[in-house]
Amino acid sequence: MALGAFLNKDNQSFYQFMNDAAFLVDQSADAIAKIFHEMILGFVNFSEKNTTLYAINYNKARKLSIKSQKTEFFERVNKLLKCPPISHYSNHNQTKDPLIALVNIGQAVAAEKNIDLLIKTIAEETKTALNADRCTIFMYDKENNELYSKVATGLDTKELRIPADKGLAGHVVQTGETINIKDAYNDKRFNPNVDKKTGYRTKTILCMPIKNFNQEIIGVFQVLNKFDEYFTPDDEDLLIAIASSAGISLENAQLFERQRKLLEEQKVVLDSFIETLATSIDARDKITSGHSSRVKMYSSLIAQEFGMEKNDLYILEKAAALHDIGKIGIRDSVLQKEGKLTPEEYKHIQQHVEITHHILEKIHMSEDFKQITEIACSHHEKFDGTGYYRHLKGEEIPFGGRILAVSDVFDAITSKRHYRDKMPIEKVIDIIKNGAGSHFDPLVVDKFLDIKLSKIVGVFITENHMVIDKEDLVTLEKYNLLDLYYSIVNNCSNKLLQVFNKYYVGVDLEHE
């Protein structure tokens, strides 16, 4: 059936088509009706030569068919319509339809926050929409009164900076005017030096300001060498439409980039501050020196077993480094006591968690980092609710706090204290295993016991600059903490324990 048969709605063939398709709708649910509706709209738009709306409706119908698992229905109606394949219209690299370019740019600017990628996408789509050889977007650096470009399609360039009062782009920034040049070399405002350096030959130029929501100029479009003669008033109108959308999105991307940089700067300051605080705690007690650093490393290993995201891992590590900062408010006579604490002294040392909270909540942190305080102050909470200081239970405890709880206890009992030596590793693992469900989150315990012995040993030897023997490393990389535990309790060969203890016990011998 020819397409011409459908263009006249009085034609019998058109009604035959409607009758052929109607039975499909009658036996359908709403999903099929929606698919049919979109395809009819697409067909009508195709008949009227509006290929952009045809492409949009066709795609909507196709997506509905996939979602509702009615692809067979979609294909049957598509066959009845006998329209050209959507790829003929939807591939923006092959079409000059400006409306499709606007749709593509709109989709790109709505999703992209990386300003470099955003500029590149807008430049590529603009070049295609205007049927030009090259498009450059200059951003306006108001503080330095410069224009800079990080992308130029059709020609590879690095960042280019020029004074904002020079050249065609500079003229646009200063005046806010659009410049449309039919012959660049016959226009006195054109500077041919760039062509001389690159070997490029500029012929036609369309320059236009890019403005933000407040109508302030934030950049300049510079489109070069239209393939079919020169840029028309219609091209100018299209670029105005593109610029109005691009301007707001580019400014939003700039704000996002500034916020990202401020966050990075805050991280640097925060890292330095945390290191200073942790060092001050270590200086108070040589016996427990390095505790916070090791807790951070153990917590990081557990987090990696969970596949924790990079930013969440950063927050966890900072919380681990700060978790005992409140001990700055604990008396030396209690903190360094060689012997068992009295009930009154134990109550006093428990206050370090609340002191930690008071110290950290006074530090101005962005929303991204505020969870550091909550995690740092929950490392003595217990899964069954019997911990301190807020008596949180189960998932009321921040996930990072549940990780810290395991790391903190593990380091405490695998390290020498004023009142005891480090415990045998089998007893250590026994305490962690038996604490699952009461003291610790069982999931965290499982992940902790899955950590390879080579990684645990790596923490032991960090401060003593020991090196793991190659053969020992091969052995330690094969087994985890749970494997070690069962090899001990089942009286298996003690070779694994001997290798492990070389670094667990040997750390103290090396230190002495």
C-alpha positions as CSV (number, residue, x, y, z in Angstrom):
1,M,0.0,0.0,0.0
2,A,1.6,3.4,-1.0
3,L,1.9,6.2,1.4
4,G,0.0,8.5,-0.9
5,A,-3.1,6.4,-0.3
6,F,-3.1,7.6,3.3
7,L,-2.7,11.3,2.6
8,N,-6.3,11.7,1.4
9,K,-8.5,10.7,4.3
10,D,-11.5,10.3,1.9
11,N,-9.6,7.5,0.2
12,Q,-10.9,4.0,0.8
13,S,-7.4,2.7,1.5
14,F,-7.1,5.0,4.5
15,Y,-10.3,3.6,6.0
16,Q,-9.2,0.1,5.2
17,F,-6.0,0.8,7.2
18,M,-8.0,2.1,10.1
19,N,-10.3,-1.0,10.0
20,D,-7.2,-3.3,9.8
21,A,-5.7,-1.7,12.9
22,A,-8.9,-1.3,14.9
23,F,-9.2,-5.0,15.8
24,L,-5.9,-4.7,17.5
25,V,-7.2,-1.9,19.8
26,D,-10.5,-3.7,20.5
27,Q,-8.7,-6.7,22.0
28,S,-6.2,-4.7,24.0
29,A,-5.6,-3.2,27.4
30,D,-4.7,0.4,27.9
31,A,-1.0,-0.3,27.1
32,I,-1.8,-1.3,23.6
33,A,-4.2,1.6,23.1
34,K,-1.4,4.0,24.1
35,I,1.0,2.3,21.6
36,F,-1.5,2.6,18.9
37,H,-2.3,6.2,19.7
38,E,1.4,7.2,19.6
39,M,2.0,5.4,16.3
40,I,-1.1,7.1,14.6
41,L,0.2,10.5,15.8
42,G,3.6,9.6,14.4
43,F,2.1,8.5,11.1
44,V,0.1,11.8,10.8
45,N,3.2,13.8,11.5
46,F,5.2,11.8,9.0
47,S,2.5,12.4,6.4
48,E,2.8,16.2,7.1
49,K,6.5,16.0,6.7
50,N,7.2,16.8,10.4
51,T,9.9,14.2,10.8
52,T,10.9,15.4,14.3
53,L,7.5,14.7,15.8
54,Y,7.3,11.5,13.8
55,A,10.6,10.4,15.4
56,I,9.4,11.4,18.9
57,N,6.1,9.6,18.6
58,Y,7.7,6.5,17.0
59,N,10.2,6.2,19.9
60,K,7.5,6.6,22.5
61,A,5.4,3.9,20.9
62,R,8.5,1.6,20.7
63,K,9.4,2.1,24.3
64,L,5.8,1.5,25.4
65,S,5.8,-1.8,23.4
66,I,9.0,-2.9,25.1
67,K,7.8,-2.0,28.6
68,S,4.4,-3.7,28.2
69,Q,5.9,-6.7,26.3
70,K,3.8,-5.9,23.3
71,T,6.5,-5.7,20.7
72,E,4.6,-8.0,18.3
73,F,1.7,-5.5,18.3
74,F,4.1,-2.6,17.6
75,E,5.6,-4.5,14.6
76,R,2.2,-5.3,13.1
77,V,1.0,-1.7,13.3
78,N,4.4,-0.5,12.0
79,K,4.0,-2.8,9.0
80,L,0.5,-1.4,8.3
81,L,1.8,2.1,8.4
82,K,4.8,1.3,6.1
83,C,6.8,4.3,7.4
84,P,10.5,4.6,6.8
85,P,12.8,3.2,9.6
86,I,13.3,5.6,12.6
87,S,17.0,5.5,12.1
88,H,16.5,7.6,9.0
89,Y,15.3,10.4,11.2
90,S,16.7,9.9,14.7
91,N,20.4,9.8,13.8
92,H,21.3,13.5,14.4
93,N,24.7,13.0,12.7
94,Q,22.9,12.4,9.4
95,T,20.0,14.9,9.5
96,K,19.9,18.6,9.3
97,D,16.5,18.9,10.9
98,P,17.0,21.8,13.5
99,L,14.1,20.6,15.7
100,I,15.8,17.2,16.2
101,A,19.0,19.1,17.1
102,L,17.0,21.2,19.7
103,V,15.6,18.0,21.2
104,N,19.0,16.4,21.4
105,I,20.5,19.5,23.0
106,G,17.6,19.7,25.5
107,Q,18.2,16.1,26.5
108,A,21.9,16.5,26.8
109,V,21.8,19.7,28.9
110,A,19.2,18.3,31.3
111,A,21.4,15.3,32.2
112,E,25.0,16.5,32.1
113,K,26.7,18.2,35.0
114,N,30.3,18.0,33.8
115,I,30.8,21.3,32.1
116,D,33.5,20.1,29.7
117,L,31.3,17.3,28.4
118,L,28.3,19.6,28.3
119,I,30.2,22.2,26.2
120,K,31.4,19.4,23.9
121,T,27.9,18.1,23.4
122,I,26.3,21.5,22.8
123,A,29.1,22.4,20.3
124,E,28.7,19.1,18.4
125,E,24.9,19.4,18.2
126,T,25.0,23.1,17.2
127,K,27.5,22.3,14.4
128,T,25.2,19.7,13.1
129,A,22.0,21.8,13.4
130,L,23.6,24.7,11.5
131,N,25.3,22.5,8.9
132,A,28.6,24.0,9.8
133,D,32.2,22.7,9.8
134,R,33.2,23.9,13.3
135,C,31.6,25.2,16.5
136,T,33.5,26.7,19.4
137,I,32.0,27.8,22.7
138,F,34.0,30.4,24.6
139,M,33.2,30.8,28.3
140,Y,33.5,34.3,29.8
141,D,35.9,34.5,32.8
142,K,34.6,37.8,34.2
143,E,37.1,38.0,37.1
144,N,40.1,37.9,34.7
145,N,38.2,39.5,31.8
146,E,39.1,36.6,29.5
147,L,37.4,34.2,27.1
148,Y,38.4,30.6,27.2
149,S,37.6,27.6,25.2
150,K,38.1,23.9,26.0
151,V,36.6,22.3,23.0
152,A,36.5,23.0,19.3
153,T,34.8,20.4,17.1
154,G,36.4,19.7,13.8
155,L,39.8,20.9,15.1
156,D,41.8,19.6,18.0
157,T,42.8,22.3,20.5
158,K,43.9,22.7,24.0
159,E,42.4,25.4,26.3
160,L,42.6,28.7,24.5
161,R,42.4,32.0,26.4
162,I,42.0,35.4,24.8
163,P,41.4,38.9,26.2
164,A,37.6,39.5,26.4
165,D,38.0,42.8,24.5
166,K,39.8,41.3,21.5
167,G,38.6,39.6,18.3
168,L,35.1,38.8,17.2
169,A,34.2,36.8,20.3
170,G,35.4,39.7,22.4
171,H,33.3,42.2,20.4
172,V,30.2,40.0,21.1
173,V,31.0,40.0,24.8
174,Q,31.5,43.8,24.9
175,T,28.4,44.7,22.8
176,G,26.0,41.8,23.2
177,E,25.5,41.9,19.4
178,T,25.3,38.9,17.0
179,I,27.9,38.9,14.2
180,N,27.1,37.2,10.9
181,I,30.1,37.4,8.5
182,K,29.8,36.1,4.9
183,D,33.5,36.5,4.1
184,A,35.9,36.5,7.0
185,Y,38.9,37.8,5.2
186,N,37.0,40.8,4.0
187,D,36.0,41.8,7.5
188,K,38.4,44.0,9.5
189,R,37.3,42.5,12.8
190,F,38.6,39.0,11.8
191,N,42.0,38.1,13.0
192,P,43.6,35.6,10.6
193,N,46.5,34.6,12.9
194,V,44.8,31.5,14.2
195,D,44.3,30.3,10.6
196,K,47.9,30.9,9.9
197,K,49.0,28.8,13.0
198,T,46.6,25.9,12.4
199,G,46.3,25.8,8.6
200,Y,42.5,26.2,8.9
201,R,40.7,28.4,6.4
202,T,37.8,30.4,7.9
203,K,35.2,31.6,5.4
204,T,31.8,32.3,7.1
205,I,31.3,33.1,10.8
206,L,28.3,33.3,13.1
207,C,29.0,34.7,16.6
208,M,26.4,35.1,19.3
209,P,26.3,35.8,23.0
210,I,25.3,33.1,25.5
211,K,23.3,34.5,28.4
212,N,22.2,33.2,31.7
213,F,18.7,33.5,33.4
214,N,19.5,37.1,34.4
215,Q,20.5,37.9,30.8
216,E,24.1,38.3,31.7
217,I,26.6,37.2,29.1
218,I,28.5,34.1,30.2
219,G,29.9,33.0,26.9
220,V,30.0,33.2,23.1
221,F,29.0,30.8,20.3
222,Q,31.4,30.9,17.4
223,V,30.2,28.8,14.4
224,L,32.4,28.6,11.3
225,N,32.1,27.7,7.7
226,K,28.5,26.8,6.8
227,F,28.6,24.1,4.2
228,D,25.9,25.6,1.9
229,E,27.1,29.2,1.3
230,Y,26.5,31.4,4.4
231,F,24.6,31.7,7.6
232,T,21.0,32.9,7.2
233,P,18.6,34.8,9.5
234,D,16.9,31.4,10.1
235,D,20.3,30.1,11.4
236,E,20.5,33.1,13.7
237,D,17.0,32.3,15.1
238,L,18.0,28.7,15.6
239,L,21.2,29.7,17.4
240,I,19.2,32.0,19.7
241,A,16.9,29.1,20.6
242,I,20.0,26.9,21.3
243,A,21.7,29.6,23.3
244,S,18.7,30.3,25.5
245,S,18.7,26.7,26.7
246,A,22.4,26.3,26.8
247,G,23.0,29.4,28.8
248,I,21.1,28.3,31.8
249,S,22.5,24.8,31.7
250,L,26.1,26.0,31.3
251,E,25.7,28.4,34.3
252,N,24.3,25.5,36.4
253,A,27.2,23.3,35.4
254,Q,29.6,26.1,36.3
255,L,28.0,26.4,39.7
256,F,28.2,22.6,40.2
257,E,31.9,22.7,39.2
258,R,32.5,25.5,41.7
259,Q,30.7,23.6,44.4
260,R,32.8,20.5,43.6
261,K,36.0,22.5,43.9
262,L,34.9,24.0,47.2
263,L,34.2,20.5,48.4
264,E,37.6,19.3,47.4
265,E,39.2,22.3,49.2
266,Q,37.1,21.5,52.3
267,K,38.4,18.0,52.1
268,V,42.0,19.2,52.1
269,V,41.4,21.4,55.2
270,L,39.4,18.6,56.9
271,D,42.2,16.1,56.2
272,S,44.8,18.4,57.7
273,F,42.6,19.1,60.7
274,I,41.8,15.5,61.4
275,E,45.5,14.5,61.1
276,T,46.3,17.2,63.7
277,L,43.7,16.0,66.1
278,A,44.6,12.4,65.7
279,T,48.3,13.2,66.4
280,S,47.4,15.1,69.5
281,I,45.6,12.0,70.9
282,D,48.5,9.7,70.0
283,A,50.9,12.1,71.8
284,R,49.0,11.6,75.1
285,D,49.6,7.9,75.3
286,K,52.4,6.0,73.6
287,I,50.8,2.6,74.3
288,T,47.7,3.4,72.3
289,S,49.5,5.5,69.7
290,G,48.4,4.5,66.2
291,H,45.0,3.0,67.3
292,S,42.9,5.4,65.3
293,S,45.0,4.9,62.2
294,R,44.7,1.2,62.4
295,V,40.9,1.4,63.1
296,K,40.7,3.4,59.9
297,M,42.5,0.8,57.9
298,Y,40.5,-2.1,59.3
299,S,37.3,-0.2,58.6
300,S,38.4,0.5,55.1
301,L,39.0,-3.2,54.5
302,I,35.5,-4.1,55.7
303,A,34.0,-1.3,53.6
304,Q,35.8,-2.7,50.6
305,E,34.3,-6.1,51.2
306,F,30.9,-4.4,51.1
307,G,31.8,-2.6,47.9
308,M,31.2,0.8,49.5
309,E,31.1,3.9,47.3
310,K,34.1,6.2,47.2
311,N,32.5,9.1,49.0
312,D,31.0,6.9,51.7
313,L,34.4,5.3,52.2
314,Y,36.0,8.8,52.6
315,I,33.4,9.7,55.3
316,L,33.9,6.4,57.1
317,E,37.7,6.8,57.2
318,K,37.5,10.3,58.6
319,A,35.0,9.1,61.2
320,A,37.4,6.3,62.1
321,A,40.3,8.8,62.5
322,L,38.3,11.0,64.8
323,H,36.4,8.4,66.8
324,D,38.5,8.7,70.0
325,I,39.1,12.5,69.8
326,G,36.9,12.9,72.9
327,K,39.7,11.2,75.0
328,I,41.3,14.6,75.0
329,G,38.8,15.3,77.9
330,I,39.7,12.2,79.9
331,R,42.0,12.4,82.8
332,D,45.6,11.0,82.3
333,S,45.3,9.0,85.5
334,V,42.4,7.1,84.0
335,L,43.6,7.0,80.4
336,Q,47.1,5.6,81.3
337,K,46.2,3.5,84.3
338,E,48.1,0.2,84.5
339,G,45.4,-2.0,85.9
340,K,41.7,-2.6,85.9
341,L,39.5,0.5,86.0
342,T,37.1,1.1,88.9
343,P,33.4,1.5,88.1
344,E,33.8,5.3,88.5
345,E,36.8,5.4,86.3
346,Y,35.1,3.2,83.6
347,K,32.1,5.6,83.7
348,H,34.5,8.5,83.3
349,I,36.2,7.0,80.2
350,Q,32.9,6.3,78.6
351,Q,32.3,10.0,78.5
352,H,34.9,10.3,75.7
353,V,32.1,9.4,73.1
354,E,29.9,12.2,74.2
355,I,32.9,14.6,74.3
356,T,33.7,13.5,70.8
357,H,30.2,14.4,69.7
358,H,30.4,17.9,71.4
359,I,33.7,18.6,69.7
360,L,32.7,17.5,66.2
361,E,29.3,19.1,66.2
362,K,30.9,22.5,66.7
363,I,33.0,22.0,63.5
364,H,31.3,23.6,60.5
365,M,30.9,20.8,57.9
366,S,29.0,20.7,54.6
367,E,26.0,18.4,54.4
368,D,28.2,15.8,52.6
369,F,30.4,15.5,55.7
370,K,28.0,15.8,58.6
371,Q,27.6,12.0,58.9
372,I,31.2,11.9,60.1
373,T,30.0,13.0,63.5
374,E,27.2,10.5,63.7
375,I,29.5,7.6,62.7
376,A,32.4,8.6,65.0
377,C,30.1,8.8,68.0
378,S,28.4,5.4,67.5
379,H,31.4,3.1,67.7
380,H,30.5,2.0,71.2
381,E,26.9,1.3,70.4
382,K,25.9,-2.4,70.4
383,F,23.7,-4.2,68.0
384,D,21.4,-5.3,70.8
385,G,21.0,-1.8,72.2
386,T,23.2,-2.2,75.4
387,G,26.0,0.1,74.2
388,Y,26.6,3.8,74.9
389,Y,26.1,6.6,74.8
390,R,22.7,6.9,73.0
391,H,21.8,3.2,73.4
392,L,21.0,2.8,69.7
393,K,19.9,-0.7,68.5
394,G,20.3,-2.6,65.2
395,E,19.9,-0.4,62.1
396,E,19.4,2.6,64.3
397,I,23.2,2.6,64.5
398,P,24.7,4.2,61.4
399,F,26.2,1.6,59.1
400,G,29.6,3.2,59.4
401,G,29.3,3.0,63.2
402,R,28.6,-0.7,63.0
403,I,31.8,-1.2,61.0
404,L,33.8,1.0,63.5
405,A,32.5,-1.2,66.3
406,V,34.2,-4.3,64.9
407,S,37.4,-2.5,63.9
408,D,37.7,-0.7,67.3
409,V,37.4,-3.9,69.3
410,F,39.6,-5.9,67.0
411,D,42.4,-3.4,67.2
412,A,42.0,-3.0,71.0
413,I,42.4,-6.8,71.7
414,T,45.2,-7.3,69.1
415,S,47.2,-4.5,70.6
416,K,49.2,-4.2,73.9
417,R,47.5,-2.1,76.6
418,H,48.7,-0.8,80.0
419,Y,46.9,-3.6,81.8
420,R,47.5,-6.6,79.4
421,D,49.3,-7.9,76.4
422,K,47.6,-8.6,73.1
423,M,45.4,-11.6,73.0
424,P,46.1,-14.8,71.1
425,I,44.6,-14.6,67.6
426,E,42.2,-17.5,68.1
427,K,40.7,-15.8,71.2
428,V,40.4,-12.5,69.3
429,I,38.5,-14.2,66.5
430,D,36.3,-16.0,69.0
431,I,35.3,-12.8,70.6
432,I,34.4,-11.2,67.3
433,K,32.5,-14.3,66.2
434,N,30.5,-14.7,69.4
435,G,29.7,-11.0,69.4
436,A,27.7,-11.2,66.2
437,G,24.1,-10.4,66.9
438,S,24.7,-9.0,70.4
439,H,27.7,-6.6,70.3
440,F,28.1,-6.5,66.5
441,D,26.1,-6.5,63.3
442,P,26.3,-10.1,62.0
443,L,26.7,-8.9,58.4
444,V,29.7,-6.8,59.3
445,V,31.3,-9.7,61.3
446,D,30.8,-12.0,58.2
447,K,32.5,-9.5,55.9
448,F,35.3,-8.9,58.4
449,L,36.1,-12.6,58.8
450,D,36.2,-12.8,55.0
451,I,39.2,-10.4,54.8
452,K,42.4,-12.1,53.6
453,L,45.1,-12.6,56.1
454,S,47.6,-10.7,53.9
455,K,45.5,-7.5,54.3
456,I,45.2,-7.9,58.1
457,V,49.0,-8.5,58.4
458,G,49.5,-5.4,56.2
459,V,47.9,-3.3,58.9
460,F,50.0,-5.0,61.6
461,I,53.3,-4.1,59.9
462,T,52.4,-0.6,58.7
463,E,54.0,1.3,61.6
464,N,57.0,-1.0,61.9
465,H,58.1,-0.9,58.2
466,M,58.4,-4.7,58.1
467,V,58.2,-6.5,54.8
468,I,56.2,-9.7,54.2
469,D,58.3,-12.5,52.9
470,K,57.2,-13.6,49.4
471,E,56.4,-17.2,50.3
472,D,54.5,-16.0,53.4
473,L,52.6,-13.6,51.2
474,V,51.5,-16.4,48.9
475,T,50.2,-18.3,51.9
476,L,48.5,-15.4,53.6
477,E,46.7,-14.4,50.4
478,K,45.0,-17.8,50.2
479,Y,43.2,-17.7,53.5
480,N,41.0,-15.4,55.5
481,L,40.5,-14.9,59.3
482,L,37.8,-17.6,59.4
483,D,40.1,-20.1,57.7
484,L,42.8,-19.3,60.3
485,Y,40.3,-19.7,63.2
486,Y,39.1,-23.2,62.0
487,S,42.6,-24.4,61.3
488,I,43.4,-23.6,65.0
489,V,40.3,-25.0,66.7
490,N,40.3,-28.2,64.5
491,N,44.0,-28.8,65.3
492,C,45.0,-28.7,61.7
493,S,48.6,-28.1,60.6
494,N,49.9,-25.1,62.5
495,K,51.9,-23.8,59.5
496,L,49.3,-21.1,58.7
497,L,49.3,-20.0,62.4
498,Q,53.1,-19.9,62.4
499,V,53.2,-17.7,59.3
500,F,50.5,-15.4,60.7
501,N,52.2,-15.1,64.1
502,K,55.5,-14.2,62.6
503,Y,53.9,-10.8,61.8
504,Y,51.3,-10.7,64.6
505,V,53.6,-11.5,67.4
506,G,56.7,-10.5,65.5
507,V,55.6,-6.9,65.3
508,D,56.1,-6.5,69.0
509,L,59.5,-8.2,68.9
510,E,60.6,-6.0,66.0
511,H,59.4,-3.0,67.9
512,E,61.3,-3.9,71.0
